Amino acid sequence: MASNETVLAYASQYAEKYYFNDTLGVLPEEIKKEVLVLLIWLTEEAGGVAQFVFDEEGEVRIESWCDEGDLGYDHISAGLLIKEIERDHAELLEQLNLWYATVVRGAETAHD
């Protein structure tokens, strides 16, 4: 992850935990739940770690990776599952982009 990216949420198969970055601002519970369900599903299917991040332009991106030597991680499945999420949940991703632009970046602008 680049230093100018902001993590929204991640799930780890290794730690069997998930994390949601509540410091960014209030996000509707149904959207939080959908993000977490998708991340957990991705890690259950492909393994490793998955996360939703906002890049420096404020666009949400889904990433997946594994620890070195993890032979159970399926790179191909992870890529296909990410594409499936991007296609089938395009409205969610657009809502997240809009939320980030208005709530997070709006708050940053107000403090400058």
A tleap script that builds the chain and sets N, CA, C and O, in Angstrom:
source leaprc.protein.ff14SB
mol = sequence {
  NMET ALA SER ASN GLU THR VAL LEU ALA TYR
  ALA SER GLN TYR ALA GLU LYS TYR TYR PHE
  ASN ASP THR LEU GLY VAL LEU PRO GLU GLU
  ILE LYS LYS GLU VAL LEU VAL LEU LEU ILE
  TRP LEU THR GLU GLU ALA GLY GLY VAL ALA
  GLN PHE VAL PHE ASP GLU GLU GLY GLU VAL
  ARG ILE GLU SER TRP CYS ASP GLU GLY ASP
  LEU GLY TYR ASP HIE ILE SER ALA GLY LEU
  LEU ILE LYS GLU ILE GLU ARG ASP HIE ALA
  GLU LEU LEU GLU GLN LEU ASN LEU TRP TYR
  ALA THR VAL VAL ARG GLY ALA GLU THR ALA
  HIE CASP
}
set mol.1.N position { 0.851 -1.178 0.000 }
set mol.1.CA position { 0.000 0.000 0.000 }
set mol.1.C position { 0.892 1.235 0.000 }
set mol.1.O position { 1.866 1.307 0.749 }
set mol.2.N position { 0.561 2.183 -0.824 }
set mol.2.CA position { 1.299 3.447 -0.885 }
set mol.2.C position { 0.960 4.286 0.348 }
set mol.2.O position { -0.123 4.154 0.919 }
set mol.3.N position { 1.885 5.141 0.747 }
set mol.3.CA position { 1.689 5.930 1.962 }
set mol.3.C position { 0.571 6.962 1.827 }
set mol.3.O position { 0.051 7.431 2.839 }
set mol.4.N position { 0.194 7.324 0.613 }
set mol.4.CA position { -0.858 8.311 0.424 }
set mol.4.C position { -2.225 7.669 0.188 }
set mol.4.O position { -3.144 8.323 -0.307 }
set mol.5.N position { -2.357 6.395 0.539 }
set mol.5.CA position { -3.635 5.710 0.460 }
set mol.5.C position { -4.233 5.614 1.854 }
set mol.5.O position { -3.517 5.609 2.855 }
set mol.6.N position { -5.546 5.538 1.901 }
set mol.6.CA position { -6.259 5.452 3.168 }
set mol.6.C position { -7.055 4.156 3.196 }
set mol.6.O position { -7.881 3.907 2.319 }
set mol.7.N position { -6.807 3.345 4.195 }
set mol.7.CA position { -7.527 2.075 4.337 }
set mol.7.C position { -8.909 2.345 4.909 }
set mol.7.O position { -9.058 3.015 5.931 }
set mol.8.N position { -9.920 1.807 4.227 }
set mol.8.CA position { -11.285 1.870 4.738 }
set mol.8.C position { -11.555 0.656 5.625 }
set mol.8.O position { -12.058 0.791 6.741 }
set mol.9.N position { -11.217 -0.530 5.119 }
set mol.9.CA position { -11.470 -1.769 5.856 }
set mol.9.C position { -10.595 -2.872 5.297 }
set mol.9.O position { -10.180 -2.829 4.138 }
set mol.10.N position { -10.316 -3.870 6.139 }
set mol.10.CA position { -9.612 -5.044 5.649 }
set mol.10.C position { -10.044 -6.279 6.429 }
set mol.10.O position { -10.597 -6.190 7.525 }
set mol.11.N position { -9.775 -7.420 5.833 }
set mol.11.CA position { -10.028 -8.710 6.475 }
set mol.11.C position { -8.806 -9.580 6.240 }
set mol.11.O position { -8.209 -9.562 5.163 }
set mol.12.N position { -8.443 -10.339 7.260 }
set mol.12.CA position { -7.274 -11.205 7.183 }
set mol.12.C position { -7.650 -12.635 7.506 }
set mol.12.O position { -8.227 -12.921 8.555 }
set mol.13.N position { -7.316 -13.528 6.594 }
set mol.13.CA position { -7.525 -14.943 6.843 }
set mol.13.C position { -6.542 -15.422 7.919 }
set mol.13.O position { -6.866 -16.317 8.698 }
set mol.14.N position { -5.376 -14.847 7.961 }
set mol.14.CA position { -4.345 -15.266 8.910 }
set mol.14.C position { -4.753 -14.986 10.350 }
set mol.14.O position { -4.647 -15.860 11.210 }
set mol.15.N position { -5.215 -13.783 10.610 }
set mol.15.CA position { -5.603 -13.396 11.964 }
set mol.15.C position { -7.060 -13.743 12.260 }
set mol.15.O position { -7.502 -13.664 13.406 }
set mol.16.N position { -7.807 -14.131 11.213 }
set mol.16.CA position { -9.240 -14.384 11.319 }
set mol.16.C position { -9.950 -13.198 11.968 }
set mol.16.O position { -10.791 -13.345 12.854 }
set mol.17.N position { -9.565 -12.003 11.479 }
set mol.17.CA position { -10.132 -10.765 11.991 }
set mol.17.C position { -10.404 -9.819 10.842 }
set mol.17.O position { -9.909 -9.990 9.728 }
set mol.18.N position { -11.206 -8.819 11.149 }
set mol.18.CA position { -11.437 -7.746 10.201 }
set mol.18.C position { -11.338 -6.424 10.945 }
set mol.18.O position { -11.411 -6.376 12.173 }
set mol.19.N position { -11.169 -5.353 10.177 }
set mol.19.CA position { -11.006 -4.020 10.744 }
set mol.19.C position { -11.754 -3.042 9.867 }
set mol.19.O position { -11.718 -3.140 8.641 }
set mol.20.N position { -12.430 -2.101 10.496 }
set mol.20.CA position { -13.080 -1.020 9.771 }
set mol.20.C position { -12.573 0.294 10.343 }
set mol.20.O position { -12.612 0.500 11.556 }
set mol.21.N position { -12.097 1.184 9.481 }
set mol.21.CA position { -11.521 2.462 9.887 }
set mol.21.C position { -12.645 3.455 10.195 }
set mol.21.O position { -13.125 4.163 9.309 }
set mol.22.N position { -13.049 3.493 11.451 }
set mol.22.CA position { -14.132 4.384 11.876 }
set mol.22.C position { -13.666 5.821 12.072 }
set mol.22.O position { -14.488 6.698 12.336 }
set mol.23.N position { -12.373 6.083 11.949 }
set mol.23.CA position { -11.861 7.439 12.154 }
set mol.23.C position { -12.136 8.352 10.960 }
set mol.23.O position { -11.967 9.567 11.063 }
set mol.24.N position { -12.553 7.787 9.841 }
set mol.24.CA position { -12.777 8.592 8.639 }
set mol.24.C position { -14.071 9.391 8.702 }
set mol.24.O position { -14.173 10.454 8.090 }
set mol.25.N position { -15.040 8.900 9.421 }
set mol.25.CA position { -16.333 9.564 9.487 }
set mol.25.C position { -17.436 8.528 9.545 }
set mol.25.O position { -17.185 7.329 9.426 }
set mol.26.N position { -18.640 8.992 9.727 }
set mol.26.CA position { -19.790 8.095 9.861 }
set mol.26.C position { -20.198 7.586 8.486 }
set mol.26.O position { -20.414 8.355 7.549 }
set mol.27.N position { -20.296 6.278 8.400 }
set mol.27.CA position { -20.745 5.606 7.181 }
set mol.27.C position { -21.966 4.779 7.572 }
set mol.27.O position { -21.946 4.120 8.611 }
set mol.28.N position { -23.026 4.796 6.766 }
set mol.28.CA position { -24.215 4.025 7.117 }
set mol.28.C position { -23.880 2.553 7.406 }
set mol.28.O position { -23.063 1.944 6.716 }
set mol.29.N position { -24.521 2.001 8.427 }
set mol.29.CA position { -24.250 0.628 8.864 }
set mol.29.C position { -24.420 -0.389 7.753 }
set mol.29.O position { -23.634 -1.332 7.659 }
set mol.30.N position { -25.435 -0.219 6.903 }
set mol.30.CA position { -25.661 -1.194 5.835 }
set mol.30.C position { -24.503 -1.211 4.839 }
set mol.30.O position { -24.176 -2.261 4.287 }
set mol.31.N position { -23.889 -0.069 4.608 }
set mol.31.CA position { -22.735 -0.001 3.703 }
set mol.31.C position { -21.516 -0.632 4.381 }
set mol.31.O position { -20.775 -1.383 3.746 }
set mol.32.N position { -21.305 -0.334 5.663 }
set mol.32.CA position { -20.205 -0.958 6.403 }
set mol.32.C position { -20.324 -2.476 6.366 }
set mol.32.O position { -19.345 -3.177 6.110 }
set mol.33.N position { -21.525 -2.977 6.623 }
set mol.33.CA position { -21.747 -4.425 6.640 }
set mol.33.C position { -21.465 -5.028 5.264 }
set mol.33.O position { -20.841 -6.085 5.168 }
set mol.34.N position { -21.919 -4.364 4.203 }
set mol.34.CA position { -21.692 -4.887 2.860 }
set mol.34.C position { -20.201 -4.946 2.532 }
set mol.34.O position { -19.733 -5.926 1.953 }
set mol.35.N position { -19.458 -3.911 2.897 }
set mol.35.CA position { -18.009 -3.884 2.672 }
set mol.35.C position { -17.348 -5.040 3.409 }
set mol.35.O position { -16.545 -5.771 2.828 }
set mol.36.N position { -17.678 -5.208 4.676 }
set mol.36.CA position { -17.061 -6.267 5.465 }
set mol.36.C position { -17.430 -7.654 4.964 }
set mol.36.O position { -16.578 -8.543 4.932 }
set mol.37.N position { -18.678 -7.855 4.573 }
set mol.37.CA position { -19.098 -9.149 4.023 }
set mol.37.C position { -18.302 -9.466 2.760 }
set mol.37.O position { -17.858 -10.599 2.575 }
set mol.38.N position { -18.122 -8.477 1.896 }
set mol.38.CA position { -17.365 -8.700 0.660 }
set mol.38.C position { -15.904 -9.031 0.957 }
set mol.38.O position { -15.334 -9.922 0.326 }
set mol.39.N position { -15.300 -8.336 1.897 }
set mol.39.CA position { -13.902 -8.612 2.242 }
set mol.39.C position { -13.739 -9.999 2.861 }
set mol.39.O position { -12.812 -10.733 2.519 }
set mol.40.N position { -14.627 -10.346 3.756 }
set mol.40.CA position { -14.551 -11.663 4.389 }
set mol.40.C position { -14.766 -12.753 3.345 }
set mol.40.O position { -14.063 -13.764 3.352 }
set mol.41.N position { -15.716 -12.559 2.461 }
set mol.41.CA position { -15.963 -13.522 1.380 }
set mol.41.C position { -14.722 -13.679 0.509 }
set mol.41.O position { -14.344 -14.798 0.165 }
set mol.42.N position { -14.096 -12.581 0.155 }
set mol.42.CA position { -12.892 -12.615 -0.680 }
set mol.42.C position { -11.775 -13.401 0.005 }
set mol.42.O position { -11.110 -14.214 -0.636 }
set mol.43.N position { -11.566 -13.168 1.289 }
set mol.43.CA position { -10.498 -13.895 1.987 }
set mol.43.C position { -10.856 -15.364 2.207 }
set mol.43.O position { -9.972 -16.221 2.214 }
set mol.44.N position { -12.123 -15.657 2.382 }
set mol.44.CA position { -12.522 -17.064 2.525 }
set mol.44.C position { -12.335 -17.828 1.225 }
set mol.44.O position { -11.954 -18.998 1.246 }
set mol.45.N position { -12.596 -17.185 0.102 }
set mol.45.CA position { -12.486 -17.840 -1.198 }
set mol.45.C position { -11.048 -17.925 -1.711 }
set mol.45.O position { -10.633 -18.961 -2.231 }
set mol.46.N position { -10.290 -16.837 -1.565 }
set mol.46.CA position { -8.939 -16.791 -2.147 }
set mol.46.C position { -7.841 -16.947 -1.097 }
set mol.46.O position { -6.730 -17.370 -1.414 }
set mol.47.N position { -8.154 -16.605 0.150 }
set mol.47.CA position { -7.146 -16.642 1.210 }
set mol.47.C position { -6.501 -15.278 1.384 }
set mol.47.O position { -6.920 -14.294 0.776 }
set mol.48.N position { -5.479 -15.236 2.221 }
set mol.48.CA position { -4.694 -14.024 2.400 }
set mol.48.C position { -5.417 -12.897 3.097 }
set mol.48.O position { -6.183 -13.100 4.039 }
set mol.49.N position { -5.149 -11.697 2.602 }
set mol.49.CA position { -5.689 -10.458 3.161 }
set mol.49.C position { -6.351 -9.679 2.032 }
set mol.49.O position { -5.872 -9.689 0.899 }
set mol.50.N position { -7.440 -9.011 2.341 }
set mol.50.CA position { -8.119 -8.168 1.353 }
set mol.50.C position { -8.476 -6.846 2.020 }
set mol.50.O position { -8.750 -6.791 3.219 }
set mol.51.N position { -8.466 -5.788 1.222 }
set mol.51.CA position { -8.817 -4.488 1.783 }
set mol.51.C position { -9.452 -3.582 0.745 }
set mol.51.O position { -9.229 -3.717 -0.459 }
set mol.52.N position { -10.250 -2.655 1.253 }
set mol.52.CA position { -10.768 -1.540 0.473 }
set mol.52.C position { -9.901 -0.349 0.864 }
set mol.52.O position { -9.764 -0.052 2.051 }
set mol.53.N position { -9.315 0.336 -0.111 }
set mol.53.CA position { -8.502 1.523 0.154 }
set mol.53.C position { -8.943 2.640 -0.774 }
set mol.53.O position { -9.468 2.395 -1.860 }
set mol.54.N position { -8.724 3.861 -0.332 }
set mol.54.CA position { -8.919 5.025 -1.186 }
set mol.54.C position { -7.550 5.487 -1.632 }
set mol.54.O position { -6.657 5.677 -0.806 }
set mol.55.N position { -7.371 5.672 -2.955 }
set mol.55.CA position { -6.088 6.141 -3.464 }
set mol.55.C position { -5.986 7.655 -3.304 }
set mol.55.O position { -6.885 8.288 -2.752 }
set mol.56.N position { -4.893 8.228 -3.785 }
set mol.56.CA position { -4.670 9.667 -3.585 }
set mol.56.C position { -5.700 10.537 -4.289 }
set mol.56.O position { -5.893 11.691 -3.907 }
set mol.57.N position { -6.370 10.001 -5.319 }
set mol.57.CA position { -7.439 10.748 -6.000 }
set mol.57.C position { -8.791 10.561 -5.318 }
set mol.57.O position { -9.777 11.181 -5.717 }
set mol.58.N position { -8.843 9.710 -4.292 }
set mol.58.CA position { -10.095 9.474 -3.583 }
set mol.58.C position { -10.943 8.373 -4.177 }
set mol.58.O position { -12.119 8.249 -3.834 }
set mol.59.N position { -10.375 7.568 -5.062 }
set mol.59.CA position { -11.104 6.460 -5.670 }
set mol.59.C position { -10.892 5.197 -4.845 }
set mol.59.O position { -9.768 4.885 -4.451 }
set mol.60.N position { -11.972 4.476 -4.587 }
set mol.60.CA position { -11.875 3.244 -3.827 }
set mol.60.C position { -11.298 2.136 -4.717 }
set mol.60.O position { -11.608 2.038 -5.904 }
set mol.61.N position { -10.467 1.324 -4.112 }
set mol.61.CA position { -9.843 0.204 -4.814 }
set mol.61.C position { -9.870 -1.005 -3.881 }
set mol.61.O position { -9.779 -0.861 -2.662 }
set mol.62.N position { -9.993 -2.184 -4.460 }
set mol.62.CA position { -9.976 -3.425 -3.688 }
set mol.62.C position { -8.650 -4.107 -3.965 }
set mol.62.O position { -8.249 -4.260 -5.119 }
set mol.63.N position { -7.973 -4.513 -2.904 }
set mol.63.CA position { -6.676 -5.163 -3.038 }
set mol.63.C position { -6.696 -6.486 -2.289 }
set mol.63.O position { -7.438 -6.658 -1.321 }
set mol.64.N position { -5.869 -7.419 -2.753 }
set mol.64.CA position { -5.728 -8.708 -2.093 }
set mol.64.C position { -4.284 -9.160 -2.229 }
set mol.64.O position { -3.662 -8.965 -3.273 }
set mol.65.N position { -3.752 -9.763 -1.177 }
set mol.65.CA position { -2.386 -10.271 -1.203 }
set mol.65.C position { -2.240 -11.356 -0.141 }
set mol.65.O position { -3.150 -11.615 0.647 }
set mol.66.N position { -1.066 -11.979 -0.148 }
set mol.66.CA position { -0.810 -13.030 0.833 }
set mol.66.C position { 0.582 -12.870 1.429 }
set mol.66.O position { 1.434 -12.163 0.891 }
set mol.67.N position { 0.783 -13.541 2.546 }
set mol.67.CA position { 2.108 -13.595 3.147 }
set mol.67.C position { 3.021 -14.423 2.254 }
set mol.67.O position { 2.568 -15.326 1.550 }
set mol.68.N position { 4.297 -14.110 2.290 }
set mol.68.CA position { 5.270 -14.860 1.505 }
set mol.68.C position { 5.234 -16.329 1.911 }
set mol.68.O position { 5.229 -16.659 3.097 }
set mol.69.N position { 5.210 -17.190 0.924 }
set mol.69.CA position { 5.213 -18.625 1.172 }
set mol.69.C position { 3.843 -19.238 1.390 }
set mol.69.O position { 3.746 -20.439 1.644 }
set mol.70.N position { 2.791 -18.458 1.299 }
set mol.70.CA position { 1.436 -18.984 1.495 }
set mol.70.C position { 1.013 -19.703 0.217 }
set mol.70.O position { 0.581 -19.068 -0.746 }
set mol.71.N position { 1.138 -21.021 0.212 }
set mol.71.CA position { 0.805 -21.804 -0.973 }
set mol.71.C position { -0.702 -22.004 -1.137 }
set mol.71.O position { -1.156 -22.453 -2.189 }
set mol.72.N position { -1.469 -21.676 -0.114 }
set mol.72.CA position { -2.919 -21.821 -0.199 }
set mol.72.C position { -3.617 -20.628 -0.832 }
set mol.72.O position { -4.795 -20.708 -1.180 }
set mol.73.N position { -2.895 -19.522 -0.984 }
set mol.73.CA position { -3.490 -18.316 -1.569 }
set mol.73.C position { -3.645 -18.505 -3.072 }
set mol.73.O position { -2.732 -18.989 -3.740 }
set mol.74.N position { -4.788 -18.126 -3.593 }
set mol.74.CA position { -5.068 -18.286 -5.019 }
set mol.74.C position { -5.109 -16.908 -5.687 }
set mol.74.O position { -6.125 -16.216 -5.638 }
set mol.75.N position { -3.996 -16.520 -6.310 }
set mol.75.CA position { -3.882 -15.207 -6.969 }
set mol.75.C position { -4.932 -15.032 -8.063 }
set mol.75.O position { -5.524 -13.961 -8.200 }
set mol.76.N position { -5.154 -16.081 -8.831 }
set mol.76.CA position { -6.108 -15.995 -9.944 }
set mol.76.C position { -7.523 -15.790 -9.422 }
set mol.76.O position { -8.248 -14.923 -9.910 }
set mol.77.N position { -7.916 -16.581 -8.437 }
set mol.77.CA position { -9.255 -16.423 -7.859 }
set mol.77.C position { -9.426 -15.045 -7.243 }
set mol.77.O position { -10.480 -14.425 -7.386 }
set mol.78.N position { -8.400 -14.566 -6.563 }
set mol.78.CA position { -8.483 -13.237 -5.945 }
set mol.78.C position { -8.753 -12.176 -7.009 }
set mol.78.O position { -9.624 -11.325 -6.828 }
set mol.79.N position { -8.020 -12.223 -8.103 }
set mol.79.CA position { -8.225 -11.258 -9.180 }
set mol.79.C position { -9.617 -11.345 -9.776 }
set mol.79.O position { -10.258 -10.324 -10.027 }
set mol.80.N position { -10.084 -12.566 -10.003 }
set mol.80.CA position { -11.428 -12.750 -10.564 }
set mol.80.C position { -12.516 -12.290 -9.589 }
set mol.80.O position { -13.510 -11.691 -10.000 }
set mol.81.N position { -12.325 -12.569 -8.317 }
set mol.81.CA position { -13.310 -12.154 -7.316 }
set mol.81.C position { -13.360 -10.634 -7.184 }
set mol.81.O position { -14.434 -10.058 -7.009 }
set mol.82.N position { -12.209 -9.992 -7.268 }
set mol.82.CA position { -12.177 -8.526 -7.224 }
set mol.82.C position { -12.932 -7.952 -8.413 }
set mol.82.O position { -13.717 -7.016 -8.261 }
set mol.83.N position { -12.697 -8.506 -9.591 }
set mol.83.CA position { -13.426 -8.045 -10.790 }
set mol.83.C position { -14.927 -8.270 -10.624 }
set mol.83.O position { -15.727 -7.430 -11.036 }
set mol.84.N position { -15.313 -9.388 -10.029 }
set mol.84.CA position { -16.724 -9.680 -9.797 }
set mol.84.C position { -17.334 -8.655 -8.839 }
set mol.84.O position { -18.441 -8.169 -9.069 }
set mol.85.N position { -16.615 -8.330 -7.770 }
set mol.85.CA position { -17.106 -7.323 -6.824 }
set mol.85.C position { -17.238 -5.976 -7.529 }
set mol.85.O position { -18.243 -5.285 -7.363 }
set mol.86.N position { -16.231 -5.602 -8.312 }
set mol.86.CA position { -16.276 -4.321 -9.028 }
set mol.86.C position { -17.468 -4.255 -9.979 }
set mol.86.O position { -18.088 -3.202 -10.131 }
set mol.87.N position { -17.786 -5.374 -10.617 }
set mol.87.CA position { -18.897 -5.419 -11.566 }
set mol.87.C position { -20.250 -5.463 -10.843 }
set mol.87.O position { -21.148 -4.675 -11.140 }
set mol.88.N position { -20.381 -6.387 -9.897 }
set mol.88.CA position { -21.675 -6.626 -9.261 }
set mol.88.C position { -22.016 -5.610 -8.164 }
set mol.88.O position { -23.173 -5.489 -7.764 }
set mol.89.N position { -21.022 -4.897 -7.692 }
set mol.89.CA position { -21.243 -3.933 -6.614 }
set mol.89.C position { -20.748 -2.541 -7.007 }
set mol.89.O position { -20.252 -1.782 -6.174 }
set mol.90.N position { -20.894 -2.229 -8.287 }
set mol.90.CA position { -20.442 -0.929 -8.803 }
set mol.90.C position { -21.140 0.230 -8.085 }
set mol.90.O position { -20.522 1.265 -7.835 }
set mol.91.N position { -22.411 0.063 -7.758 }
set mol.91.CA position { -23.147 1.123 -7.069 }
set mol.91.C position { -22.562 1.366 -5.675 }
set mol.91.O position { -22.436 2.516 -5.254 }
set mol.92.N position { -22.206 0.306 -4.960 }
set mol.92.CA position { -21.575 0.442 -3.650 }
set mol.92.C position { -20.258 1.197 -3.774 }
set mol.92.O position { -19.985 2.103 -2.987 }
set mol.93.N position { -19.448 0.834 -4.748 }
set mol.93.CA position { -18.157 1.492 -4.928 }
set mol.93.C position { -18.334 2.970 -5.262 }
set mol.93.O position { -17.562 3.810 -4.799 }
set mol.94.N position { -19.338 3.288 -6.057 }
set mol.94.CA position { -19.618 4.691 -6.390 }
set mol.94.C position { -20.090 5.449 -5.146 }
set mol.94.O position { -19.701 6.599 -4.940 }
set mol.95.N position { -20.919 4.820 -4.323 }
set mol.95.CA position { -21.364 5.450 -3.076 }
set mol.95.C position { -20.172 5.723 -2.159 }
set mol.95.O position { -20.106 6.772 -1.519 }
set mol.96.N position { -19.229 4.774 -2.095 }
set mol.96.CA position { -18.039 4.968 -1.265 }
set mol.96.C position { -17.194 6.127 -1.786 }
set mol.96.O position { -16.688 6.931 -1.004 }
set mol.97.N position { -17.043 6.213 -3.104 }
set mol.97.CA position { -16.285 7.326 -3.699 }
set mol.97.C position { -16.937 8.664 -3.352 }
set mol.97.O position { -16.251 9.616 -2.981 }
set mol.98.N position { -18.250 8.731 -3.472 }
set mol.98.CA position { -18.986 9.958 -3.157 }
set mol.98.C position { -18.865 10.292 -1.669 }
set mol.98.O position { -18.636 11.445 -1.304 }
set mol.99.N position { -19.021 9.280 -0.813 }
set mol.99.CA position { -18.878 9.480 0.629 }
set mol.99.C position { -17.489 10.017 0.968 }
set mol.99.O position { -17.362 10.963 1.745 }
set mol.100.N position { -16.458 9.425 0.395 }
set mol.100.CA position { -15.093 9.856 0.675 }
set mol.100.C position { -14.882 11.302 0.231 }
set mol.100.O position { -14.268 12.097 0.943 }
set mol.101.N position { -15.399 11.634 -0.955 }
set mol.101.CA position { -15.233 12.999 -1.480 }
set mol.101.C position { -15.942 14.027 -0.609 }
set mol.101.O position { -15.413 15.113 -0.370 }
set mol.102.N position { -17.137 13.692 -0.135 }
set mol.102.CA position { -17.902 14.680 0.614 }
set mol.102.C position { -17.585 14.687 2.104 }
set mol.102.O position { -17.409 15.753 2.693 }
set mol.103.N position { -17.510 13.517 2.716 }
set mol.103.CA position { -17.313 13.449 4.164 }
set mol.103.C position { -15.842 13.589 4.545 }
set mol.103.O position { -15.493 14.440 5.363 }
set mol.104.N position { -14.986 12.769 3.964 }
set mol.104.CA position { -13.578 12.760 4.371 }
set mol.104.C position { -12.823 13.939 3.769 }
set mol.104.O position { -12.205 14.720 4.492 }
set mol.105.N position { -12.873 14.065 2.458 }
set mol.105.CA position { -12.156 15.173 1.826 }
set mol.105.C position { -12.797 16.509 2.165 }
set mol.105.O position { -12.101 17.518 2.279 }
set mol.106.N position { -14.106 16.528 2.327 }
set mol.106.CA position { -14.792 17.751 2.723 }
set mol.106.C position { -14.341 18.216 4.100 }
set mol.106.O position { -14.160 19.412 4.331 }
set mol.107.N position { -14.161 17.263 5.015 }
set mol.107.CA position { -13.688 17.590 6.363 }
set mol.107.C position { -12.240 18.043 6.332 }
set mol.107.O position { -11.853 18.938 7.084 }
set mol.108.N position { -11.428 17.429 5.462 }
set mol.108.CA position { -10.026 17.846 5.335 }
set mol.108.C position { -9.937 19.269 4.811 }
set mol.108.O position { -9.122 20.057 5.290 }
set mol.109.N position { -10.768 19.606 3.830 }
set mol.109.CA position { -10.782 20.940 3.243 }
set mol.109.C position { -11.231 21.979 4.271 }
set mol.109.O position { -10.699 23.089 4.324 }
set mol.110.N position { -12.211 21.604 5.082 }
set mol.110.CA position { -12.722 22.529 6.101 }
set mol.110.C position { -11.672 22.848 7.156 }
set mol.110.O position { -11.697 23.929 7.746 }
set mol.111.N position { -10.747 21.918 7.402 }
set mol.111.CA position { -9.710 22.120 8.411 }
set mol.111.C position { -8.483 22.834 7.866 }
set mol.111.O position { -7.639 23.271 8.648 }
set mol.112.N position { -8.359 22.965 6.573 }
set mol.112.CA position { -7.182 23.616 5.968 }
set mol.112.C position { -7.247 25.121 6.033 }
set mol.112.O position { -6.332 25.799 5.566 }
savepdb mol mol.pdb
quit
